[in-house]
Amino acid sequence: MNKVLSVVIVVAVVGATGALGYAVAIPEVGERFTEFYILGPSGKAEHYPEELRAGEEGRLIVGIVNHGQEWASYKMEVWIDGEKAKLRIEGEDSDSWKFALERGKKWEGEIGFVSQKAGKKQKAEFVLYKEGEPYFEDPPYFWVDIEDG
């Protein structure tokens, strides 16, 4: 009886040690997502450009954080009232910005956008694509009035 009990205890200790080793070696995978935000020029979620002239550059801070488990490729566009706006990011002008982020990495920087289309209360949407697909069903946005230049 003592031998059987000893064998059971040894097997239980070996099993518990193996389970503990597995839990330490292979941690549980958390949520995988991309964080994407727009901030006003002061670095807060306020004071977005409310009034611009056609052709005038609006300035914002954009942040993207890859909380996924691998590198990801992204593309960002700004649409104002259904038309693609011109972007200025890191000194380059384009109608979209393509970049990649390593897992756990963050990019935050000031961007400029320009629309030529005048109109009141236009929706300025910041559309992020991940691996070629739109990432958000409802992208972040704000309202802006654009006067004739």
C-alpha positions in Angstrom: 0.0 0.0 0.0 2.8 2.4 0.8 4.5 1.7 -2.5 1.3 2.5 -4.4 0.8 5.7 -2.4 4.4 6.7 -3.1 4.0 6.1 -6.8 0.8 8.2 -6.9 2.5 11.1 -5.0 5.6 11.0 -7.4 3.3 11.0 -10.5 1.3 13.9 -9.0 4.4 15.9 -8.3 5.9 15.2 -11.7 2.6 16.2 -13.4 2.3 19.4 -11.4 5.9 20.3 -12.2 5.2 19.7 -15.9 2.0 21.8 -15.8 3.8 24.6 -14.1 6.7 24.5 -16.6 4.2 24.6 -19.5 2.4 27.6 -18.0 5.6 29.5 -17.6 7.1 28.6 -21.0 4.0 29.3 -23.0 2.1 32.2 -21.6 -1.5 32.8 -22.4 -2.1 34.9 -25.5 -3.9 38.1 -24.7 -6.2 40.2 -27.0 -4.8 41.0 -30.4 -5.9 44.4 -31.7 -4.7 47.7 -33.2 -5.1 50.9 -31.2 -5.8 53.9 -33.4 -6.5 57.4 -32.2 -6.6 61.0 -33.3 -5.8 63.9 -31.0 -5.9 67.7 -31.4 -2.7 69.7 -31.9 -2.4 70.0 -28.0 -2.1 66.2 -27.7 -5.6 65.8 -26.2 -8.9 64.6 -27.6 -10.1 68.1 -28.1 -9.5 71.2 -30.3 -9.8 69.4 -33.6 -9.7 71.8 -36.6 -13.2 73.2 -36.9 -12.8 75.8 -39.7 -10.4 75.7 -42.6 -10.2 77.3 -46.0 -10.1 75.1 -49.1 -6.4 74.2 -49.7 -5.5 75.0 -46.1 -3.7 72.3 -44.1 -5.4 71.1 -40.9 -3.0 69.5 -38.3 -3.6 66.6 -35.9 -1.8 64.0 -33.9 -2.4 60.4 -34.9 -1.4 57.3 -32.9 -1.3 53.7 -33.9 -0.2 50.8 -31.6 0.1 47.2 -32.8 -1.1 45.0 -30.0 -1.0 41.9 -32.2 1.4 39.0 -32.1 3.3 39.8 -35.3 4.3 42.6 -37.7 1.4 44.2 -39.5 1.1 46.4 -42.5 -1.2 49.4 -42.4 -2.5 52.1 -44.6 -4.2 55.3 -43.5 -6.4 57.7 -45.5 -8.4 60.8 -44.6 -11.8 61.3 -46.2 -13.6 64.6 -46.0 -17.3 64.6 -47.1 -16.7 61.5 -49.2 -13.6 62.7 -51.0 -10.0 61.6 -50.2 -8.0 64.4 -48.7 -4.2 65.0 -49.3 -2.0 63.9 -46.4 1.3 65.3 -45.2 3.2 62.9 -42.9 6.8 63.1 -42.0 7.4 65.7 -44.7 5.9 63.7 -47.5 2.6 64.4 -49.4 0.4 61.6 -50.5 -3.3 60.6 -50.7 -2.6 57.6 -48.4 0.2 56.6 -46.0 1.5 53.0 -45.9 3.7 51.7 -43.1 4.4 48.6 -41.0 4.7 48.1 -37.2 6.3 45.4 -35.3 4.2 43.8 -32.6 4.1 45.8 -29.4 5.3 49.0 -31.2 3.7 52.4 -31.4 3.8 55.2 -33.9 2.6 58.6 -33.0 3.1 61.8 -35.0 1.7 65.0 -36.3 0.0 64.8 -39.7 -1.5 67.4 -42.0 -4.5 67.0 -44.3 -5.9 69.2 -47.0 -9.3 69.3 -48.7 -10.2 71.5 -51.7 -14.0 70.9 -51.3 -15.8 73.8 -49.5 -18.8 73.0 -47.4 -20.3 73.3 -43.9 -20.2 70.5 -41.3 -18.2 68.0 -43.4 -17.3 64.7 -41.8 -13.5 64.2 -41.7 -12.9 60.4 -41.3 -9.6 58.7 -40.5 -9.7 55.3 -42.2 -7.2 52.7 -41.2 -6.5 49.6 -43.2 -4.8 46.6 -41.8 -3.4 44.0 -44.2 -5.4 45.7 -47.0 -8.8 45.5 -45.2 -10.6 48.4 -43.5 -9.9 47.9 -39.8 -12.9 49.7 -38.2 -16.5 49.6 -39.3 -16.9 53.2 -37.9 -13.5 55.0 -38.2 -12.7 58.0 -35.9 -14.0 61.3 -37.2 -14.8 64.9 -36.4 -16.8 67.7 -38.2 -15.1 70.6 -40.0 -16.3 73.6 -42.0 -14.2 74.3 -45.1 -14.7 77.8 -46.7 -13.9 78.7 -50.3 -10.2 79.5 -50.7 
